[in-house]
Amino acid sequence: MMFLRLIFRIPWYFGQPTGANDMKNFGKYIFFLHLTFIAFNASADIHFPEPVTQQQMKLWKQINISRYRGSFVCLGDLTGDGRVDFLLFRQGPMTTPAFIAAVDHDGKTLWEIGNHNFKKHQTDGLGNEPALRGIALIYDINQDGKAEVITEIWQDNKPWLYILEGTTGKIIQKKESPLNLNVRSGRRSRCHPVGRIAFLEGKNKKPALVLKYGASNFVPCYAAALDAKLDILWEINSSKHSMGHIPTVGDVDDDGCDEIILGTLLADNDGKTLWEKKVDQHADCTEIANLHPTPGQEVLISVCNTGPAYCMSARGDILWEKTRKEVPHGQGIWVGNFIADQPGLEVIILRSGHVGDFITLRGKDGKQLAAFQHRKNYKGYPDFPCVVNWMNSDEQSLWIPIDRSLVDGRGNVIAHLGDYETLVKDSLQWGQSKSNLAVQAFALDLCGDRREELVLYQPYNGNAILIFTQPDSDQKQKPYSPDRDAYNIRNYF
């Protein structure tokens, strides 16, 4: 059976013989079958994966946010009723939220704060670039058992940092943001302030807020850690290359406390630099995972514009590297069990910047296992894919925004919108460019079993939030519990 399956997979590669001019292709085909027969006899244990069964997603929930059309979305339980709620915001000057609305699970407005005159995001940077996601998240930062909103707000011509009561929006703390006008000054491009929750003193201790500012190699980078009273615990002033767009928090050295890979710089829990990988550009994306038998966790770094991509040890040694030719522009990097019939974890890299060009690597040594591209529009702006536990919690898929589908590590479609394509288009008004993005997503376990649902939105034009589940899900809602990817958001948008 394996041999016959191989035979019938070959013709598409060389072209089917449809006329006299195609006989050369047919000859190549016959010759290739001869070589294949020899190879088959020499290696009887060749494995070919069974064809993937594609699922059509099922709509579980649709939340109308037309009143706040074109907003960035954050997720969390604001009311304490065990259901996921939504924080919506529009960017003002210098990539700082200027208007914020809290909306419950059913779409009812809980509260608003900021300047209502901001009906759309304000651009930022040298080229008046479309707004990126700024600092706004939902988390119980003071550990009182209730979620707070942690956000910057543009007020009095500068950025302020707030902690707000989740249910009412009442101000708990307010201070001038450490990412002040001095940090944000100068010739800036692709400006990206980011907030992260980190357990700097250990998992059973009070969490901290880590803020980062970078502007794509144009200005010196800055980071600071703050407590629940917004007092600064430590600060880092570093080079313009050292901090990237997607920093990652995790216990890299297994000391029980979180470290932060800010880009190419790994900061210890006390703010001291453990190491920095010197590169020519900033890191577009980072990740922390257990991929290699060396002590601690491994750090993945994908570098913008020039590449390459690295897998680093906890001590800062290069375990493997994908060259600049292999990864000329490392736009994104993700870890998961993307190929179920392969041992261990895989790494998927968006390798060619602003087009849909992916490679899948073996996590422990970086060996390439597969490559795939956008199916619908190769040149469509690809940001920002999302890892989803769609099949089960031990097997991951990747949401591809341009294709509006989930794929495995070989690029096979696992699930798609199917009959819901028109609804998603009408509700989210998605595009295929940097100025009008494709469909963005969160992955959270909200109903049914241990598998994750897909929360879809569009931050520039979206009128709704759409939540999809598996076709065989019982759709029973379960109590929401804070998810790392909901508050430490791995998305520019």
C-alpha positions in Angstrom: 0.0 0.0 0.0 2.8 2.4 0.9 4.4 2.0 -2.6 1.1 2.5 -4.4 0.3 5.6 -2.4 3.7 7.0 -3.3 3.2 6.3 -7.0 -0.1 8.2 -7.1 1.5 11.2 -5.3 4.2 11.8 -7.9 2.5 12.9 -11.1 1.5 16.3 -10.0 5.1 17.2 -9.5 6.3 16.4 -13.0 3.0 17.2 -14.8 0.5 14.9 -16.3 1.1 13.8 -19.9 -1.7 15.5 -21.8 -0.1 15.8 -25.3 2.9 15.2 -27.4 4.8 18.1 -25.8 4.3 16.5 -22.4 6.0 13.2 -23.2 9.2 14.4 -21.7 7.5 14.9 -18.4 5.9 11.5 -18.7 9.4 10.0 -19.3 10.6 11.7 -16.2 7.7 10.3 -14.3 8.5 6.7 -15.4 12.2 7.1 -14.6 11.3 8.5 -11.1 9.1 5.5 -10.4 12.0 3.2 -11.3 14.2 5.0 -8.8 11.4 5.0 -6.2 11.0 1.3 -6.6 14.7 0.8 -5.8 14.5 3.2 -2.9 11.4 1.4 -1.6 13.1 -2.0 -1.6 16.1 -0.5 0.2 14.0 1.1 2.9 10.8 -0.7 3.7 10.1 1.4 6.8 9.3 4.6 4.9 6.4 6.3 6.6 3.8 8.4 4.8 1.2 10.2 6.9 -2.4 9.4 6.3 -4.5 12.2 4.5 -5.6 14.8 7.0 -9.4 15.1 7.6 -10.4 18.8 7.4 -13.0 20.1 9.9 -15.4 22.9 9.4 -15.4 25.1 12.5 -18.6 25.6 14.4 -19.7 29.1 15.6 -20.1 29.2 19.4 -20.5 32.9 20.2 -20.9 36.2 18.3 -20.4 39.4 20.2 -21.5 42.6 18.6 -19.0 45.4 19.1 -20.1 47.7 16.3 -20.4 50.6 18.8 -16.6 50.2 19.2 -15.8 49.3 15.6 -12.1 48.9 14.9 -10.7 48.2 18.3 -7.9 46.1 19.7 -9.2 43.3 21.9 -8.0 41.9 25.2 -9.6 38.9 27.0 -10.2 38.2 30.7 -12.9 37.8 33.4 -13.7 41.4 34.3 -16.9 40.7 36.3 -15.9 37.6 38.3 -18.7 35.5 36.9 -16.4 32.9 35.4 -17.1 34.0 31.8 -14.6 35.7 29.5 -15.1 39.4 28.9 -13.5 41.9 26.6 -11.4 45.0 26.8 -11.6 47.2 23.7 -9.3 50.1 23.0 -8.3 52.6 20.3 -4.7 53.9 20.0 -4.0 57.6 20.5 -0.6 59.4 20.1 2.6 57.4 20.4 0.9 54.0 20.4 -0.9 54.8 23.7 -4.5 53.8 24.3 -6.7 56.9 24.2 -10.2 55.4 24.5 -11.1 52.2 26.4 -14.3 50.3 26.8 -15.0 47.2 28.9 -17.6 44.8 27.5 -19.0 41.7 29.2 -19.5 38.2 27.7 -22.8 39.2 26.2 -21.6 42.5 24.6 -23.0 44.8 27.3 -20.8 47.8 28.1 -19.5 47.8 31.6 -17.6 51.1 31.6 -15.6 53.5 29.4 -12.6 55.7 30.0 -10.6 58.1 27.9 -11.3 60.4 25.0 -14.5 59.5 23.0 -13.3 61.6 20.1 -10.9 58.8 19.0 -13.0 57.0 16.6 -10.1 55.2 15.0 -6.5 54.4 15.8 -3.9 57.1 15.4 -0.9 56.2 13.3 2.6 56.4 14.7 6.3 56.5 13.6 8.2 57.8 10.7 5.9 56.6 8.0 2.6 57.1 9.8 2.5 53.4 10.2 -0.8 51.6 11.2 -1.1 51.3 15.0 0.4 48.3 16.8 -1.1 46.8 20.0 0.0 48.9 23.0 -0.1 48.2 26.7 -3.5 47.0 27.9 -4.3 43.7 29.6 -6.5 42.0 32.2 -5.0 40.4 35.2 -5.3 40.2 39.0 -2.1 42.1 39.6 -2.8 42.9 43.3 -3.9 39.3 44.1 -7.2 40.3 45.7 -9.1 37.7 43.8 -10.6 40.1 41.3 -9.2 41.0 37.9 -7.8 44.5 37.2 -7.2 46.3 33.9 -3.6 47.4 33.5 -3.3 49.9 30.8 -1.6 53.0 29.5 -3.9 56.0 28.7 -2.9 59.1 26.8 -3.9 62.1 29.0 -2.6 65.7 29.3 -0.3 65.1 26.3 1.6 62.2 27.7 1.2 58.5 28.6 -0.1 57.5 32.0 -0.1 54.1 33.5 -3.3 52.9 35.3 -4.6 50.0 37.3 -8.4 50.0 37.1 -11.1 47.9 38.8 -12.2 45.4 36.3 -15.9 45.6 37.0 -16.3 49.4 37.3 -13.2 51.0 35.8 -12.6 52.8 39.1 -9.0 54.0 39.4 -6.9 51.9 41.8 -3.5 53.3 40.9 -2.3 56.0 38.5 1.2 57.2 37.7 3.1 58.6 34.8 4.2 55.8 32.6 7.9 54.8 32.8 7.7 54.7 29.0 7.6 58.4 29.1 8.1 61.0 26.4 11.9 60.7 26.8 11.8 57.0 26.1 9.4 57.5 23.2 11.3 60.4 21.7 13.5 60.5 18.5 13.0 59.1 15.0 10.8 56.1 15.7 9.5 53.3 13.4 7.1 50.4 14.1 6.8 51.7 17.7 5.8 48.9 20.1 5.3 49.3 23.8 4.5 45.9 25.5 3.3 44.8 28.9 4.0 41.4 30.5 3.0 39.7 33.7 6.0 38.0 35.3 6.6 36.1 38.6 9.9 37.6 39.4 10.0 36.3 43.0 8.6 32.9 42.3 5.2 31.3 41.3 3.6 31.6 44.7 4.7 35.2 45.2 3.2 38.5 44.0 3.3 39.0 40.3 5.1 42.0 38.7 4.4 44.0 35.6 7.2 44.3 33.0 7.1 47.0 30.4 9.2 47.2 27.3 9.7 49.8 24.6 11.4 49.4 21.2 11.1 51.1 17.9 12.7 48.8 15.3 16.4 49.8 15.7 15.7 53.6 15.7 16.0 54.5 19.4 17.6 53.0 22.5 15.5 50.3 24.1 14.1 50.5 27.6 12.4 48.0 30.1 11.1 48.3 33.6 9.5 46.1 36.2 6.8 47.4 38.5 4.8 46.1 41.5 1.1 46.4 42.0 1.5 49.9 43.3 3.3 50.9 40.1 6.5 51.4 41.9 9.6 50.6 39.8 11.5 47.5 40.9 14.3 47.8 38.3 15.1 49.4 34.9 17.1 48.4 31.9 18.5 50.9 29.4 20.0 49.0 26.4 21.0 49.2 22.7 18.5 49.9 19.9 18.8 46.2 18.8 18.3 44.5 22.1 14.5 44.4 22.5 12.1 43.1 20.0 8.4 43.1 19.2 7.3 39.9 21.0 9.2 39.4 24.3 8.6 36.2 26.3 8.4 35.5 30.1 9.4 32.1 31.6 11.7 30.4 34.0 14.6 29.8 31.7 17.3 28.7 34.2 14.9 26.6 36.5 15.6 28.8 39.6 11.8 29.1 40.3 11.7 32.7 39.2 10.7 34.2 35.8 13.2 35.6 33.4 12.3 37.8 30.4 13.7 37.4 26.9 13.2 41.0 25.8 14.4 40.4 22.2 18.0 39.3 22.0 18.6 40.2 25.7 17.7 37.8 28.5 17.0 39.6 31.7 17.1 37.9 35.1 14.3 38.3 37.7 16.3 41.2 39.3 16.8 43.1 36.0 20.4 42.1 35.5 21.4 41.0 32.0 22.2 37.3 31.9 23.3 37.5 28.2 22.7 39.3 25.0 23.0 37.8 21.5 24.5 40.5 19.3 22.8 40.9 16.0 22.4 43.5 13.3 18.7 44.0 13.7 16.0 43.6 16.4 14.2 40.3 17.2 10.8 40.2 15.7 9.7 37.3 17.9 10.9 35.1 20.8 9.8 32.0 22.6 10.8 29.9 25.6 10.5 26.1 25.5 12.1 22.8 26.6 13.6 21.6 23.3 17.1 20.3 24.2 18.6 18.1 26.9 20.8 21.0 28.1 19.9 22.4 31.6 17.0 24.8 31.8 14.7 26.0 29.0 15.8 27.0 25.5 15.3 30.5 24.0 14.2 30.9 20.4 14.9 34.2 18.6 13.9 35.2 15.1 15.6 38.3 13.8 14.0 40.9 11.6 15.1 42.1 8.1 18.4 40.1 7.9 17.8 36.9 9.9 19.0 34.5 11.2 17.1 32.5 13.8 18.6 31.0 16.9 18.0 28.3 19.5 19.9 29.4 22.5 20.7 27.6 25.8 19.8 29.1 29.2 23.5 30.1 29.4 23.4 31.9 26.0 25.2 29.3 23.9 23.9 28.7 20.4 22.4 25.2 20.2 21.4 25.5 16.6 21.0 28.2 14.0 19.1 28.7 10.8 21.3 30.9 8.5 20.3 34.2 6.9 19.8 32.2 3.7 17.4 29.8 5.4 15.7 32.6 7.4 16.3 35.9 5.7 13.6 37.7 7.8 12.4 35.9 10.9 9.0 37.5 11.3 7.6 35.0 13.8 8.5 31.8 15.6 6.2 29.2 17.4 6.7 26.0 19.3 4.3 23.0 19.5 3.7 19.4 18.6 2.8 20.4 15.1 3.6 17.0 13.4 2.0 14.3 15.5 3.9 11.4 13.9 7.3 13.0 14.7 8.9 12.7 18.2 9.2 15.8 20.4 8.3 19.4 19.7 8.6 21.3 16.4 9.4 24.9 15.7 7.6 26.8 12.9 9.3 30.0 11.6 7.7 32.6 9.3 11.0 32.9 7.4 10.6 35.6 4.7 9.2 38.6 6.5 6.0 40.0 5.1 4.9 37.1 2.8 3.5 33.7 3.7 6.6 31.5 3.7 7.0 29.0 6.6 9.4 26.3 7.6 8.9 23.6 10.2 12.0 22.4 12.2 12.7 19.6 14.6 13.0 21.3 18.0 16.0 19.6 19.4 18.4 20.2 16.5 16.7 22.5 14.0 16.6 20.0 11.2 14.0 21.1 8.6 11.0 18.7 8.4 8.7 20.6 6.1 7.9 23.9 4.3 4.7 25.5 3.3 3.2 28.7 2.1 0.0 30.7 2.1 -2.7 28.9 0.1 -4.8 31.9 -0.8 -2.4 34.8 -1.3 1.4 34.2 -0.9 2.1 38.0 -0.8 -0.7 38.7 1.7 0.6 40.3 4.9 1.0 37.3 7.2 0.8 38.6 10.7 0.0 37.2 13.2 -0.4 33.4 13.4 -1.5 31.8 16.7 -0.8 28.3 18.2 -4.1 26.4 18.9 -4.8 23.2 20.8 -7.5 22.3 18.3 -7.3 18.5 18.0 -6.4 17.9 21.6 -4.1 19.4 24.3 -1.1 17.3 23.2 -1.3 18.3 19.5 -1.0 21.9 18.2 -2.1 23.6 15.0 -1.2 27.1 13.7 -3.8 29.7 12.8 -2.9 31.3 9.4 -4.7 34.7 9.2 -4.5 35.1 5.4 -5.9 31.6 4.8 -8.4 31.8 7.7 -7.6 28.2 8.6 -5.7 26.0 11.0 -2.7 23.9 9.6 -0.4 21.3 11.0 3.4 21.4 10.7 3.3 20.2 7.1 0.9 23.0 6.1 -2.1 20.6 5.8 -5.4 22.2 6.6 -6.8 20.9 9.9 -9.9 23.1 10.2 -11.4 26.0 8.2 -14.3 28.4 8.4 -16.2 26.8 5.5 -19.8 28.1 5.4 -18.9 30.9 7.9 -16.6 32.7 5.5 -19.2 35.2 4.5 -20.2 35.9 8.2 -16.5 36.4 9.1 -15.9 38.7 6.1 -19.0 40.8 6.9 -18.3 41.0 10.6 -14.6 41.6 10.7 -14.0 43.4 7.4 -10.6 41.7 7.1 -8.0 42.6 4.5 -4.7 41.3 3.3 -2.3 44.2 3.9 -0.5 45.9 6.8 -3.0 48.7 6.8 -6.0 46.4 6.7 -5.1 43.2 8.5 -6.2 39.6 8.0 -8.2 37.9 10.7 -6.4 37.9 14.1 -7.0 35.2 16.8 -6.7 34.2 20.4 -6.8 30.5 21.4 -8.5 29.8 24.8 -10.3 26.9 26.4 -13.8 28.3 26.8 -16.3 25.5 26.3 -16.6 21.8 25.8 -13.5 19.6 26.6 -9.8 20.4 27.0 -9.5 21.6 23.4 -9.2 25.3 22.7 -11.6 27.6 21.0 -10.6 30.2 18.4 -11.5 33.9 19.2 -11.4 35.9 16.0 -11.3 39.7 15.7 -9.9 42.5 13.4 -8.5 45.5 15.2 -8.9 48.1 12.4 -12.4 47.5 11.0 -14.0 44.7 13.1 -17.6 45.0 14.2 -17.7 41.8 16.1 -15.8 39.1 18.1 -16.5 35.6 16.8 -15.7 32.5 18.8 -15.4 29.1 17.0 -15.2 25.6 18.4 -14.9 22.1 17.1 -17.7 20.5 15.1 -18.1 17.8 17.7 -18.0 20.1 20.7 -20.9 20.0 23.2 -20.5 23.8 23.4 -21.1 23.7 27.2 -19.5 26.8 28.7 -16.9 26.2 31.4 -15.5 28.6 34.0 -12.8 30.9 32.5 -9.4 30.7 34.1 -6.7 33.2 33.3 -4.6 32.0 30.4 -1.0 33.2 29.8 -1.6 33.9 26.1 -4.6 36.1 27.1 -2.6 38.5 29.2 0.9 38.0 27.9 -0.3 38.5 24.3 1.9 37.1 21.5 0.6 39.4 18.8 1.6 42.8 17.4 -2.1 43.4 16.9 
